[in-house]
Amino acid sequence: MSGASDLQFLVTRKFSARGPWFYVGECLIWLLLFSIAAFELLPICWLFSTSLRAAKDTYRLPPDFLPTAWHWSNYLAVLTSTKVNFVLFFFNSLKLALIAVGAQLLTCSLAAYAFSRLRFPGRDFIFLLFLASMMIPGQVTVIPRFVIIRTFGLIDTHWALILPGLTSAFGVFMLRQHFLSLPSELADAAKVDGAGFFRTYWQIMLPLVGPGLSTLGVFTFLASWNSFFEPMLFLRDWNLYTLPFGLVMLAGLHEEGSQPQILAGVMMSILPLLVVFLLAQSFVIKGVTVTGLKR
Amino acid sequence: MSSSGLAAVRHRGLSDRAQEGLAGYLMSLPALLTLTTFILVPIVASLVLVFMDYPLLTPPVWAGLGNLRHLFLDKRLWLCYWNTLYLTTSIMILNNVVGLLLAMGVNRTMPRLIRYFLRSSLFFPVLTTTSSLALVWSFLLTKDRGVVNWLIGQVGLAPVPWLSRLPWARYSVILFDLWRGCGFSMVLYLAGLQGIPEGLYEAAKIDGANRWQLTRHITLPLITPTLFFCAVMGSIASFQMFDGPFVMTGGGPGDTTRTISMYIYEIAFQRFQMGYASAIAVLLLVFLLILTVIQFRLADRWVHYE
């Protein structure tokens, strides 16, 4: 419904088409859009503003949606507190997320390249296994997975979180689509020039699926950073906790005046997501619409 | 595997086909190994565990159909199914209606900055950590001195026990999921809307259709593929809801906001009844399969691809 056709619409009508109902409709639509946008933003504004309040003012009403106090000391307290250990949680989460991104970009692109460009017996069957595994709800695999990790003695280590996350069927599927869209003449030309399979993959094909890699990277980072269930399941040592789980544990401690600190912690945990979002917004939104899969 | 290495292999007599096969296996090996260990083997193990008693500290013991019998008699499980169905249906309906309305609203002509602002503010919550924002919402929804109740009080209504009483506890879970998820539906519907040819609208306008008729006869039928996709994917995802209700209500008053996933967690990792928990999980899998098949069958009636 572009502006140009609206104008045409007006001009081709012989009598006034924009009755008062049109304007009422317009007002309602804009009202709807902005009020829902406000609804989405307000909790985050409250989060930010309350995290800046003095501890004794935590529960004072009326609530702030815009900051009225500027107690950055709350943030400092969270960062330096010995009990809270926020920085450790942050770096645990960051480390796990970066490892997941690196591992998945590598394993998924290798497998996707193999499935799309190489022929070997059982190739399609194996790819079908990957596809089918995407349909299985996580709850079905989590119990035996716990047993397997326990058997290897990896409970309460970060390996319990790293190893299952080394690959993702979603990543393999998506990158295979990208590889398939590259012209096959490229591979032929590389072969003529004497490049082996791995070299073709590394130097020619991989750079060309950059957008796919970026999308997968962003999704993997988000999924790892936001995961709550797996850390809760596998981690026992306080020092190994990741951010989302750590924050919930802290909130459960119900200490006096700790709410602004917890909110400061939440705020700081969202900050990397905000950065990722602003930098990679086009990737994320395009990736979501093209693949339609939530991570 | 540099080209010189392969050249050496070539001299040793491995055919091109064999080389390609070898490369294929080697390249897909890391992913395949991880998939097998952490997904394929667990799936098979789950199916086996359904028929076992496995308290984790002692080895599994054959239990025949005992777990299956327990499934049918477990009242708490059926309550969890009812909760999950109720929550999923409400969330699906609200999410998709609101998402579609937002997409239709954002799809119009407007200054780029406003569109950027709207799209960002509506989509950003989707990326946030569910558990952390559920924590924030549980603060907002506390009965005494909570922000939402304060706002309600400004309008003159009594404070509501959002997290501690029915039906409010369920509404809270739904509200949170709607807050977090409508941006996601919006983005999917936006893509769907942009796939509708402009020419259809123009032709209809020339024939004198008003905005409501345009929506009803062009937009809605042609958005049904996206709707179908959202319905299938959304219901599968919603049915496995865990983080939100776990952090906000912990299962709600009694068991009334306990989802199936939360129940599996409790049975497996707090009661250590691995066999029974596997039975519940496999039942969930079967349920979702049947649900998806039903949705696909019904799709022929209401999804227009043309």
Interface residues (C-beta under 8 A of the other chain):
Chain A: M1 S2 G3 S5 D6 Q8 F9 T12 F22 G25 I29 W30 L32 L33 F34 I36 A37 F39 E40 L41 P43 I44 W46 L47 Y59 L61 P62 P63 L106 T107 C108 L110 A111 Y113 A114 F115 L118 R119 F120 P121 R123 I126 L129 F130 S133 I136 P137 G138 Q139 V140 T141 V142 I143 P144 R145 F146 V147 I148 R150 L163 P164 L166 T167 A169 V172 G194 A195 G196 F197 F198 R199 Y201 L222 W225 N226 F228 F229 L233 L243 P244 F245 L247 V248 A251 Q259 I262 L263 V266 S269 I270 L273 L274 V276 F277 Q281 V284 I285 V288 T289 G292 L293 K294
Chain B: M1 S2 S3 G5 L6 A7 R17 Q19 E20 G21 L22 A23 G24 Y25 M27 S28 P30 A31 L32 T34 L35 T37 F38 I39 L40 V41 P42 I43 A45 S46 L49 L56 V98 L101 L102 G105 V106 N107 R108 T109 F117 L118 R119 S120 S121 L122 F123 F124 P125 L127 T128 T129 T130 S131 S132 L133 L135 V136 W137 F139 L140 R145 V147 W150 W179 C182 G183 F184 V187 L188 L190 A191 E198 Y201 E202 K205 I206 R211 F229 M233 I236 A237 F239 Q240 F242 D243 V247 I260 S261 I264 Y265 A268 F269 M274 A277 S278 A281 V282 L284 L285 L288
